[in-house]
């Protein structure tokens, strides 16, 4: 009834007029809730990112949720801690770090800072406690327990051996907690020989600008896949062209992980495979090459030798490529301004020697090995299917050229086509078999089973490496081994005769020394110390006559100095025995060289027999007949054992050629029977058409899901990793 509504409207209008342009701010401020005293804006975000090579996801420590937190966290070593704090500049907290097993506190400075926003980053290298401390209290505490990254492990699974084609072959295994990044095999000369070679290497480096000719070889070891946690593989490498070929070396396998840690195997001592040449011109070139490698300053002498080798070349050098190569090497060495061409001339002489020995075969073999390595690298790196198919096509073409070159060489030498070692008539290796292996590799790579594809590629390489280096077929090889067995039998008979004769001379000398000792004792008993029949001078004269007449002694000194030497007649006999022993050693060396020439495995007992023969010869020349008979007996035992082992090899070769053919047969339980021949790929399961189609469907479904942007990011990342592995 008093009309107060009008008064309220009037007061509101007056207030708007009084506020003027600040009316909106005053209205909103009246609705805002003011913070209580002591309360400030504060947000904490923190996370830990493990190293990328671990494959582990980041760990969120704080996501802005208020309140104090204490947390135990286990993360890999070298993880990155990131802390982001948004707070009032006047009340900005600090980051403190102390070791878990210590009390020393370190305050961390921010890596970036803006008004009210600080960011900290640090790498965790030890177990620590990290605190986010405000002036009045601790906002968060994290106890980090670091998981140490262990160094990788690497070891031999198959001892190094020489393939019939001269390559070095061995198997190895690698293991690491997060994966092996790369592996290699390094070589070094053992003991003082290594120190001397290192000194020579340093000397040559100081004189020569190009790569060191004496640098040790290094073999990069392939891995089935990148960052393999556990893997086994086998490697073939041709090191016959290296200057260290034929020397005793120590091989050490080295594995390296993504963190840079190295693991080493136990050094293994072996003799690097050496290429043996049979043609005189090739042998001469290899000898000149060896001289040039050992002493690059001798290039003038090597040039003269090359010029001498080309005298009358029209009569014995039919291949014009060989002749032009020799003349080119001669002029390059003759030119004093081309001092840096020594390295390339060394390689050129090796290529010429190979061409003289095997024609076009070495070039085709090098192309085949390059194609194999290219395909292996593509499989390891996960190359696209198009590149895999292109590499397989290149390998197929290189393989055909290689087989054609081997056939041409066999026809030139008048022998049958070469076969892999151990194959019989029912297991002849054909181009169709090798082509089927290539098809299997292609199918496995297409379905994503690239590990199996690499295993089958290893089997293909194993078959190629087992092809005989010489043009000798299995029958001729067995005949040569039988001749070697017969020759060893003759050596055994001659060694037995030599042992009997050495023993007889030893008994004769011991008897003669016993008689002389008895005469001297009797003489002292009759005459006294100075004697009565001629005195001391007469006895010295008698001893001198004994020395002249050939009894043990030398120049009248009696038997004291001559016990190990004997008289002149015995010396001649002794030297004759030593010469016969040396001749037997040379016969044994000749047989061993023939065995190595056509790829046969020489028994270790025969090598031991050769060493015992050398020791026996040395003892005979020194007059130590007892020592000589011991070494001759040892040599005789080793000869018998080695001959028996070689005869067993011949029997096994004959049995594998005439009585085998069970490849692919199975026992009553359905397991494949053991064979002595090579694996033609049957040990690796090749998926059939149904398996291949199913694998393609799975791969297409994964790709379809990956292309859907509506899916969560976590799922998309998982699909991407799955497809990469697939």
C-alpha positions in Angstrom: 0.0 0.0 0.0 3.0 2.3 0.4 4.3 1.8 -3.2 7.8 0.7 -2.2 8.3 -1.0 -5.5 8.7 2.3 -7.2 11.4 3.4 -4.7 13.4 0.2 -5.4 13.3 0.8 -9.1 14.3 4.4 -8.6 17.3 3.4 -6.5 18.4 0.8 -9.0 18.3 3.4 -11.8 20.3 5.9 -9.7 22.9 3.2 -9.1 23.3 2.4 -12.8 23.7 6.1 -13.5 26.3 6.5 -10.7 28.4 3.4 -11.8 28.6 4.6 -15.4 30.8 2.4 -17.6 31.9 0.2 -14.7 28.5 -1.2 -14.1 29.3 -4.6 -15.7 32.5 -5.2 -13.8 30.8 -4.3 -10.5 28.0 -6.6 -11.2 30.2 -9.6 -11.9 32.5 -9.0 -9.0 29.6 -9.1 -6.7 28.8 -12.6 -7.9 32.5 -13.9 -7.6 33.4 -16.0 -4.6 36.7 -14.6 -3.1 39.3 -17.2 -2.0 40.0 -17.6 1.6 43.2 -16.2 3.2 46.3 -18.4 2.5 44.8 -20.3 -0.5 46.6 -20.0 -3.8 46.4 -21.6 -7.3 48.5 -24.8 -7.6 48.7 -27.6 -10.2 51.3 -30.4 -10.4 51.8 -32.7 -13.4 54.6 -35.3 -13.5 55.5 -38.4 -15.6 58.4 -40.7 -16.3 59.3 -41.7 -19.8 61.5 -44.8 -20.1 64.1 -45.0 -22.9 62.6 -45.6 -26.3 64.5 -48.8 -26.9 62.9 -50.4 -23.8 59.5 -50.4 -25.5 57.8 -49.5 -22.1 55.0 -46.9 -21.9 55.3 -43.7 -19.8 54.3 -43.7 -16.2 52.1 -40.9 -14.9 53.0 -39.7 -11.4 50.7 -36.7 -11.0 47.9 -35.4 -13.2 46.8 -32.2 -11.4 44.9 -33.9 -8.6 45.4 -31.9 -5.4 46.8 -33.4 -2.3 50.0 -34.9 -1.1 51.2 -38.3 -2.7 53.9 -40.8 -1.8 54.6 -43.4 -4.4 57.0 -46.3 -5.1 58.0 -46.5 -8.8 60.2 -49.0 -10.7 61.4 -47.7 -14.0 64.3 -48.6 -16.4 67.6 -46.9 -16.0 68.1 -43.6 -17.8 64.4 -42.9 -17.8 63.4 -39.2 -18.2 61.5 -37.5 -15.3 59.4 -34.5 -16.3 57.7 -32.3 -13.7 55.5 -29.3 -14.5 54.3 -27.0 -11.8 51.8 -24.1 -12.1 51.6 -22.0 -9.0 51.7 -18.5 -7.5 55.2 -17.0 -8.3 55.6 -16.0 -4.7 54.9 -19.6 -3.5 56.7 -21.5 -6.3 57.7 -25.0 -4.9 61.2 -26.5 -5.3 62.3 -29.9 -6.6 64.7 -31.8 -4.3 66.5 -35.1 -5.1 68.5 -37.4 -2.8 69.8 -40.9 -3.3 67.8 -43.7 -1.7 70.9 -44.9 0.1 72.1 -41.5 1.2 71.1 -38.2 2.8 72.7 -35.6 0.5 69.9 -33.4 -0.8 70.2 -31.6 -4.1 67.9 -28.9 -5.3 67.1 -29.1 -9.0 66.8 -25.9 -11.0 64.0 -25.6 -13.6 64.9 -26.2 -17.2 62.3 -23.6 -18.2 60.4 -21.0 -16.3 57.7 -18.5 -17.0 55.6 -16.4 -14.7 53.9 -18.9 -12.5 54.9 -22.0 -14.6 58.1 -24.1 -14.0 59.2 -27.2 -15.8 61.8 -29.6 -14.6 63.5 -32.5 -16.5 66.2 -34.9 -15.3 67.5 -38.3 -16.3 67.4 -41.0 -13.6 70.7 -42.7 -13.4 70.4 -44.1 -9.9 67.7 -45.0 -7.4 66.6 -41.7 -5.9 63.9 -40.0 -3.9 62.3 -36.9 -5.5 60.3 -34.4 -3.5 58.1 -31.4 -4.6 58.3 -29.1 -1.6 56.1 -26.1 -0.9 57.1 -23.6 1.8 54.8 -25.1 4.3 54.6 -28.8 3.4 55.7 -31.5 0.8 53.2 -31.8 -2.0 54.6 -35.1 -3.5 57.3 -37.7 -2.9 58.4 -40.4 -5.3 60.7 -43.2 -4.5 62.3 -44.4 -7.8 63.8 -47.9 -7.9 65.8 -48.2 -11.2 65.9 -51.4 -13.2 69.5 -51.8 -14.4 70.2 -52.4 -18.1 72.3 -55.5 -18.3 75.0 -55.7 -21.0 74.1 -58.1 -23.9 75.4 -61.7 -24.1 76.8 -63.3 -27.1 78.3 -66.8 -27.6 79.2 -69.3 -30.3 76.7 -72.1 -31.0 78.7 -73.6 -33.8 82.5 -73.7 -33.9 84.1 -71.8 -36.8 84.9 -74.1 -39.8 86.0 -73.8 -43.4 83.4 -74.5 -46.1 84.5 -76.3 -49.2 84.4 -73.0 -51.0 86.8 -71.4 -48.6 84.4 -69.3 -46.5 84.5 -69.0 -42.7 81.3 -70.4 -41.2 80.1 -70.2 -37.6 76.9 -69.9 -35.6 76.1 -67.6 -32.7 73.5 -66.6 -30.1 72.7 -63.1 -28.8 70.6 -62.2 -25.7 69.7 -58.9 -24.1 67.0 -57.6 -21.7 65.8 -54.9 -24.2 67.3 -56.1 -27.5 70.6 -56.2 -29.3 71.2 -53.4 -31.7 74.2 -54.8 -33.6 76.8 -57.5 -33.4 80.2 -58.1 -35.0 83.2 -60.5 -35.0 86.6 -59.0 -34.5 90.0 -60.7 -35.1 93.4 -60.2 -33.6 96.7 -61.9 -33.8 97.6 -63.6 -30.5 100.6 -62.9 -28.4 103.8 -61.4 -29.7 102.8 -61.9 -33.3 99.9 -59.5 -32.7 102.2 -56.9 -31.1 104.6 -57.2 -34.1 101.8 -56.9 -36.6 100.4 -53.9 -34.8 103.8 -52.2 -35.0 104.1 -53.0 -38.7 100.5 -51.6 -39.1 101.4 -48.3 -37.4 104.6 -48.0 -39.5 102.6 -48.5 -42.8 100.0 -46.0 -41.7 102.6 -43.4 -41.3 103.8 -43.9 -44.8 100.6 -44.7 -46.7 97.7 -42.4 -47.1 95.0 -44.9 -48.0 93.5 -47.6 -45.9 95.8 -49.9 -44.0 96.5 -53.1 -45.8 97.2 -55.0 -42.6 94.0 -53.9 -40.7 92.3 -56.8 -39.0 89.1 -58.1 -40.6 85.7 -57.3 -39.1 82.5 -59.3 -39.8 79.2 -57.7 -39.2 76.9 -60.3 -37.8 73.3 -60.3 -39.1 70.4 -60.5 -36.7 67.0 -62.0 -37.5 65.2 -58.8 -36.5 66.0 -55.4 -35.1 66.5 -55.2 -31.4 66.3 -59.0 -30.9 66.1 -60.0 -27.3 67.0 -63.6 -28.0 68.2 -64.8 -31.4 70.4 -67.4 -33.1 71.9 -67.1 -36.6 74.8 -68.3 -38.8 77.2 -66.4 -40.9 79.3 -67.1 -43.9 82.2 -64.8 -44.9 84.9 -65.2 -47.5 88.2 -63.9 -45.9 90.6 -65.7 -48.3 91.5 -62.4 -49.9 92.6 -60.8 -46.6 96.4 -60.7 -45.9 95.7 -62.6 -42.6 94.4 -65.7 -44.5 96.2 -68.8 -43.3 97.4 -67.2 -40.0 96.3 -68.2 -36.5 94.0 -65.5 -35.1 91.7 -65.0 -32.1 88.1 -64.2 -32.9 85.9 -62.4 -30.4 82.2 -61.8 -30.9 80.9 -58.5 -29.7 77.2 -57.5 -29.2 76.0 -53.9 -28.6 72.6 -52.8 -27.2 70.9 -49.5 -27.8 72.4 -48.0 -24.6 75.9 -48.5 -26.1 76.8 -51.4 -23.7 79.0 -54.1 -25.1 79.1 -57.8 -24.4 82.0 -60.0 -25.5 82.4 -63.7 -26.0 85.3 -65.8 -25.0 88.1 -65.4 -27.6 88.3 -68.4 -29.9 91.6 -69.3 -31.6 91.4 -70.5 -35.2 93.3 -70.5 -38.5 91.6 -68.2 -41.1 90.7 -70.1 -44.2 93.3 -69.7 -47.0 92.7 -70.1 -50.7 95.0 -72.7 -52.3 95.9 -72.1 -55.9 97.0 -74.9 -58.2 98.0 -73.1 -61.4 101.6 -71.8 -61.5 100.8 -68.3 -62.8 98.2 -67.8 -60.1 100.6 -69.0 -57.4 103.2 -66.5 -58.6 100.8 -63.6 -58.6 99.6 -64.5 -55.0 103.2 -64.6 -53.8 103.9 -61.1 -55.3 100.7 -59.8 -53.8 101.8 -61.1 -50.4 105.1 -59.4 -50.8 103.4 -56.1 -51.7 101.1 -56.3 -48.7 104.0 -57.0 -46.3 106.2 -54.3 -47.7 104.5 -51.6 -49.9 107.9 -50.0 -50.5 108.8 -53.1 -52.6 106.5 -52.1 -55.4 109.4 -51.6 -57.8 110.5 -55.2 -57.3 107.0 -56.5 -57.6 106.7 -54.5 -60.9 109.8 -56.2 -62.2 108.3 -59.6 -61.3 105.1 -58.8 -63.1 107.0 -57.7 -66.2 108.9 -61.1 -66.1 105.7 -63.0 -65.8 104.4 -61.4 -69.1 107.4 -62.3 -71.1 106.3 -64.6 -74.0 102.7 -64.2 -72.8 101.4 -65.2 -76.2 102.5 -68.8 -75.5 100.9 -69.4 -72.1 98.4 -66.6 -71.4 95.3 -67.2 -73.5 93.0 -64.9 -71.6 93.6 -61.4 -72.9 91.8 -60.0 -69.8 94.5 -61.6 -67.6 97.3 -60.2 -69.8 95.9 -56.6 -69.8 95.3 -56.8 -66.1 99.0 -57.8 -65.5 100.3 -55.0 -67.7 97.9 -52.5 -66.0 99.2 -53.5 -62.6 102.8 -53.2 -63.8 102.4 -49.7 -65.1 100.5 -48.5 -62.0 103.3 -49.8 -59.8 106.0 -48.4 -62.1 104.5 -44.9 -61.9 106.1 -43.3 -58.9 103.4 -40.7 -58.7 100.9 -43.4 -58.0 102.1 -44.4 -54.5 98.5 -44.5 -53.2 97.6 -47.2 -55.8 99.2 -50.0 -53.8 95.9 -51.0 -52.1 94.0 -51.2 -55.4 96.8 -53.1 -57.1 96.7 -55.6 -54.2 93.0 -56.2 -54.9 93.6 -56.3 -58.7 96.3 -59.0 -58.4 93.9 -61.1 -56.3 91.1 -60.8 -58.9 93.5 -61.8 -61.7 94.7 -64.8 -59.8 91.1 -65.9 -59.2 90.4 -65.5 -62.9 93.4 -67.6 -63.9 92.4 -70.3 -61.4 88.6 -70.4 -62.0 87.7 -68.3 -65.0 84.5 -66.4 -64.6 83.4 -68.3 -61.6 84.8 -65.9 -58.9 82.9 -63.0 -60.4 79.7 -64.9 -60.5 80.3 -66.1 -56.9 80.9 -62.5 -55.7 77.7 -61.4 -57.3 75.8 -64.2 -55.7 77.1 -63.4 -52.3 76.2 -59.7 -52.7 72.7 -60.6 -53.8 72.3 -62.9 -50.7 73.5 -60.1 -48.4 71.1 -57.6 -50.0 68.2 -59.9 -49.5 69.2 -60.6 -45.9 69.5 -56.9 -45.2 66.1 -56.2 -46.7 64.5 -58.9 -44.5 66.2 -57.6 -41.4 65.1 -54.0 -42.0 61.5 -54.9 -42.8 61.6 -53.6 -46.4 58.3 -53.4 -48.4 57.1 -56.4 -50.3 58.1 -54.8 -53.6 61.7 -54.5 -52.6 61.8 -58.0 -51.2 60.5 -59.4 -54.5 63.1 -57.3 -56.4 65.9 -58.7 -54.2 64.7 -62.2 -54.7 64.7 -61.7 -58.5 68.2 -60.4 -58.3 69.3 -63.4 -56.2 67.6 -65.8 -58.7 69.5 -64.3 -61.6 72.8 -64.3 -59.7 72.3 -68.0 -58.7 71.6 -69.0 -62.4 74.8 -67.2 -63.5 76.8 -68.9 -60.7 75.5 -72.4 -61.6 76.2 -71.7 -65.3 79.8 -70.6 -64.4 80.3 -73.8 -62.4 79.1 -76.0 -65.3 81.4 -74.2 -67.7 84.3 -74.7 -65.5 83.5 -78.4 -65.1 83.3 -78.8 -68.9 86.6 -77.0 -69.4 88.3 -79.4 -67.0 86.7 -82.5 -68.4 84.9 -83.4 -65.2 81.3 -84.1 -64.2 79.1 -81.4 -62.9 79.9 -80.4 -59.3 77.7 -81.5 -56.4 77.4 -80.4 -52.8 79.6 -82.3 -50.5 77.8 -85.4 -49.2 75.1 -85.6 -51.9 74.7 -89.0 -53.6 73.1 -90.0 -56.9 69.6 -90.0 -55.4 70.1 -86.5 -54.0 71.6 -84.5 -56.9 71.2 -80.8 -56.4 69.4 -79.2 -59.3 68.5 -75.7 -60.3 64.9 -76.6 -59.7 65.7 -77.4 -56.0 67.3 -74.1 -55.5 64.5 -72.3 -57.3 62.0 -74.0 -55.0 63.9 -72.7 -52.0 63.7 -69.2 -53.5 60.0 -69.6 -54.0 59.6 -70.7 -50.4 61.6 -67.6 -49.2 59.3 -65.4 -51.3 56.1 -67.0 -49.8 57.4 -66.7 -46.3 58.3 -63.0 -46.7 54.9 -62.2 -48.3 53.0 -63.7 -45.4 55.1 -61.7 -42.9 57.1 -64.7 -41.6 60.4 -63.1 -42.2 62.2 -64.9 -39.5 61.5 -68.2 -41.2 62.5 -66.6 -44.5 65.9 -65.7 -43.1 66.3 -69.3 -41.8 65.6 -70.6 -45.3 68.0 -68.1 -46.8 70.7 -69.4 -44.4 70.0 -73.0 -45.7 70.3 -71.8 -49.3 73.6 -70.1 -48.5 74.7 -73.3 -46.8 74.0 -75.3 -49.9 75.9 -72.9 -52.1 78.9 -72.8 -49.8 79.0 -76.6 -49.7 79.6 -76.8 -53.5 83.1 -78.2 -54.1 85.7 -75.6 -54.9 87.5 -78.0 -57.3 85.9 -79.5 -60.4 86.3 -83.0 -58.9 83.2 -85.2 -58.6 82.6 -87.5 -55.7 84.0 -90.6 -57.3 87.3 -89.0 -58.2 87.5 -87.5 -54.8 87.0 -90.9 -53.1 89.7 -92.3 -55.4 92.2 -89.6 -54.4 91.5 -90.2 -50.7 92.1 -94.0 -51.2 95.4 -93.1 -52.8 96.2 -91.0 -49.8 95.4 -93.8 -47.5 97.8 -96.1 -49.4 100.5 -93.5 -49.3 100.1 -93.1 -45.5 100.4 -96.9 -45.2 103.8 -96.7 -47.0 104.9 -93.9 -44.6 103.9 -96.0 -41.6 106.1 -98.9 -42.9 109.1 -96.6 -43.5 108.6 -94.9 -40.1 108.6 -98.3 -38.4 111.9 -99.3 -40.1 113.4 -96.0 -39.1 112.3 -96.4 -35.5 113.9 -99.9 -35.3 117.1 -98.6 -36.8 117.3 -95.7 -34.4 116.6 -97.9 -31.5 119.4 -100.3 -32.6 121.9 -97.5 -32.9 120.9 -96.3 -29.4 121.6 -99.7 -27.9 124.9 -100.0 -29.7 126.0 -96.6 -28.3 124.9 -97.5 -24.8 126.9 -100.8 -25.0 130.0 -99.0 -26.3 129.8 -96.4 -23.6 129.5 -99.2 -21.0 132.6 -101.0 -22.3 134.6 -97.8 -22.3 133.6 -97.1 -18.7 134.6 -100.7 -17.7 138.1 -100.3 -19.3 138.6 -96.9 -17.6 137.7 -98.4 -14.2 140.0 -101.4 -14.7 142.9 -99.1 -15.8 142.6 -97.0 -12.7 142.5 -100.2 -10.6 145.8 -101.6 -12.1 147.8 -98.5 -12.3 146.6 -96.3 -9.4 145.8 -92.7 -9.9 148.9 -91.8 -11.9 149.7 -95.3 -13.3 152.9 -97.3 -13.5 152.9 -98.3 -17.1 153.6 -95.0 -18.8 152.1 -92.8 -16.2 149.5 -90.1 -16.7 150.9 -89.0 -20.0 150.6 -92.5 -21.4 146.9 -92.7 -20.4 146.2 -89.3 -22.0 147.8 -90.6 -25.1 145.6 -93.7 -25.1 142.5 -91.5 -24.7 143.7 -89.4 -27.6 144.1 -92.6 -29.7 140.6 -93.7 -28.7 139.3 -90.4 -29.9 141.1 -90.7 -33.2 139.9 -94.3 -33.7 136.3 -93.3 -33.4 135.4 -94.3 -29.9 133.2 -92.0 -27.9 135.0 -88.8 -27.3 136.3 -85.8 -29.2 139.9 -84.6 -29.8 141.5 -86.8 -27.2 139.2 -85.6 -24.4 137.7 -89.1 -23.8 134.0 -89.8 -23.3 133.0 -86.9 -21.2 132.3 -84.4 -24.0 131.4 -87.0 -26.6 128.7 -88.9 -24.9 125.9 -87.1 -26.7 127.8 -86.8 -30.0 129.6 -90.0 -30.8 132.5 -90.5 -33.2 132.7 -89.5 -36.9 131.2 -92.7 -38.1 128.3 -92.5 -35.7 127.8 -88.8 -36.6 127.4 -89.8 -40.3 124.9 -92.5 -39.4 123.0 -90.0 -37.2 122.8 -87.4 -39.9 121.6 -90.1 -42.3 118.8 -91.0 -39.9 117.8 -87.4 -39.6 117.7 -87.0 -43.4 115.4 -90.0 -43.8 113.2 -88.6 -41.0 112.9 -85.3 -42.9 112.1 -87.1 -46.1 109.2 -88.9 -44.4 107.9 -85.6 -43.0 107.9 -84.1 -46.5 106.0 -87.1 -47.9 103.4 -86.6 -45.1 103.1 -82.9 -45.9 102.6 -83.6 -49.6 99.7 -86.0 -48.8 98.1 -83.5 -46.4 98.4 -80.8 -49.1 96.7 -83.0 -51.6 93.9 -83.8 -49.2 93.3 -80.1 -48.5 93.4 -79.4 -52.3 90.3 -81.3 -53.0 88.4 -80.2 -49.9 88.9 -83.2 -47.7 89.1 -82.8 -43.9 92.5 -83.7 -42.7 92.5 -85.7 -39.4 94.1 -83.9 -36.4 96.2 -87.0 -35.7 98.1 -86.5 -39.0 98.9 -83.0 -38.0 100.3 -84.3 -34.7 102.3 -86.9 -36.5 104.0 -84.2 -38.6 105.0 -82.3 -35.4 106.4 -85.4 -33.8 108.4 -86.1 -36.9 110.0 -82.6 -36.8 110.9 -83.1 -33.2 112.4 -86.5 -34.0 114.5 -85.0 -36.7 115.8 -82.3 -34.4 116.7 -84.9 -31.7 118.6 -87.0 -34.3 120.7 -84.1 -35.4 121.6 -83.3 -31.8 122.5 -86.9 -31.1 119.7 -87.4 -28.6 118.7 -90.9 -29.7 116.5 -91.6 -26.7 114.5 -88.5 -27.3 114.3 -89.4 -31.0 112.9 -92.8 -30.4 110.2 -91.3 -28.1 109.1 -88.9 -30.8 109.3 -91.5 -33.6 107.0 -93.8 -31.5 104.6 -90.9 -31.0 104.6 -90.2 -34.7 104.0 -93.8 -35.6 100.9 -93.9 -33.2 99.5 -90.7 -34.7 100.0 -92.0 -38.2 98.1 -95.1 -37.5 95.2 -93.2 -35.8 95.1 -90.6 -38.6 95.1 -93.2 -41.4 92.2 -95.0 -39.7 90.2 -91.8 -39.4 90.8 -91.0 -43.1 89.8 -94.5 -44.1 86.5 -94.0 -42.2 85.9 -90.8 -44.1 86.3 -92.7 -47.4 83.9 -95.4 -46.3 81.3 -92.8 -45.2 81.6 -91.1 -48.6 81.1 -94.3 -50.4 78.1 -95.2 -48.3 76.5 -91.8 -48.7 76.9 -92.0 -52.5 75.7 -95.6 -53.0 73.5 -96.5 -50.1 71.6 -93.4 -49.1 68.5 -91.6 -50.4 66.4 -91.4 -47.3 65.9 -87.7 -47.5 62.3 -87.0 -46.4 61.7 -90.4 -44.9 60.2 -90.6 -41.4 60.4 -93.0 -38.5 57.4 -94.9 -37.1 56.5 -91.9 -34.9 56.4 -89.6 -37.9 59.7 -87.8 -37.2 62.1 -87.2 -40.0 65.0 -89.6 -40.0 68.6 -88.3 -39.5 70.6 -87.9 -42.7 74.2 -87.0 -43.5 73.3 -84.8 -46.4 72.4 -81.1 -46.4 69.0 -79.7 -45.5 67.2 -78.8 -48.6 64.6 -76.7 -46.7 62.4 -79.5 -45.3 63.2 -78.5 -41.8 61.5 -75.2 -42.1 57.7 -75.4 -42.4 56.4 -73.5 -45.5 52.8 -72.4 -45.1 50.4 -73.9 -47.6 47.8 -71.9 -49.5 45.2 -72.0 -46.7 47.8 -70.6 -44.2 48.9 -67.9 -46.6 45.3 -66.8 -47.3 44.5 -66.7 -43.6 47.6 -64.6 -42.9 46.6 -62.2 -45.7 43.1 -61.8 -44.2 44.6 -61.1 -40.8 47.0 -58.5 -42.2 44.2 -56.7 -44.2 42.0 -56.6 -41.1 44.8 -55.0 -39.0 45.4 -52.4 -41.7 41.7 -51.6 -41.9 41.5 -51.0 -38.2 44.6 -48.9 -38.3 43.1 -46.6 -41.0 40.1 -45.9 -38.8 40.7 -42.5 -37.1 37.8 -42.9 -34.7 39.7 -45.6 -32.7 41.5 -44.6 -29.5 45.1 -43.5 -29.9 46.3 -46.3 -27.6 44.7 -48.9 -29.8 46.1 -47.3 -33.0 49.6 -47.4 -31.5 49.2 -51.0 -30.6 48.0 -51.9 -34.1 50.9 -50.1 -35.6 53.4 -52.0 -33.5 51.6 -55.3 -34.3 51.7 -54.7 -38.0 55.4 -53.7 -37.9 56.2 -57.0 -36.1 53.9 -59.0 -38.4 
